[in-house]
Amino acid sequence: MTINESNLEVVGYSDSKAKIAIFEQLDSKMVIEITSYKSFSYQWINEDLISIESWPGRCVNINMVYDFSSNKVIYLVGYQHCGLTK
């Protein structure tokens, strides 16, 4: 796996991009691109599942789990962490 991400001290939020390239031996399996983020993280759950969390804003985050054995997203949810004010 290789990762390429914007330097957020140089690039503005709306222009930020991150790419995660995943390989099996020498073959490229997938490239995941995340845009307009304030931060992101990822972790392998096992050899088939990767969990990716992206924070596109101060109050919102998106969680996704991708399954390489079935080649599809098996979990996707977004959260709004900041409550509405009256």
Buried (B, 14 or more C-beta within 10 A) or exposed (E): EEEEBBEEEEEEEEEBEBBBBBEEEEEEEBEBEBEEBBBBEBEEEEEEBBBBBBBBBEEBBBEBBBBBEEEEEEEEEEEEEEEEEE
